[in-house]
């Protein structure tokens, strides 16, 4: 009889524990639901009283800039450098694999740009002219001496170009 009573007590304890867990979960969900921000009522329809906008909020349209023929639109690459350490670390295929052809072109040319190489391709030139760190040398792109690159930089330019050719057929010249 004592074993049966002990088993029954354990069974009651398990049921009570289960109910407490369920109540705790329900209470937790209730707290979460009550902490959410209230649903914003819809805007009133436009009418004679100037409805359609919330009091105190005035929509501001984005500025419209006239296009110019001298401007080359160049999408920026996140951050200042694609590979900030490409002058001291050999890049791997893992580094290159998720980059677009244009981003790889920028990455390859940023190695040259760090050393002051000027660029003939308008989109590449425009991109680097936007970089605060870029200081082109007073020479033509053809006169730039690749000997200014260290061995890691030289190997990385070759590695990026070979990867571009294998994946995209040729390096991108524009975005």
Buried (B, 14 or more C-beta within 10 A) or exposed (E): EEEEEEEEEEEEEEEEEEEEEEEEEEEEEEEEEEEEEEEEEEEEEEEEEEEEEEEEEEEEEEEEEEEEEEEBEBEEBEEEBBBEEBBEEEBEEEBBEEBEBBBBBBBBBBBBBBBBBBBEBEBBBBBBEEBEEBEBBEEEBEEBEEEBBEEBBBBBBEBBBEBBEEEBEEBBEBB
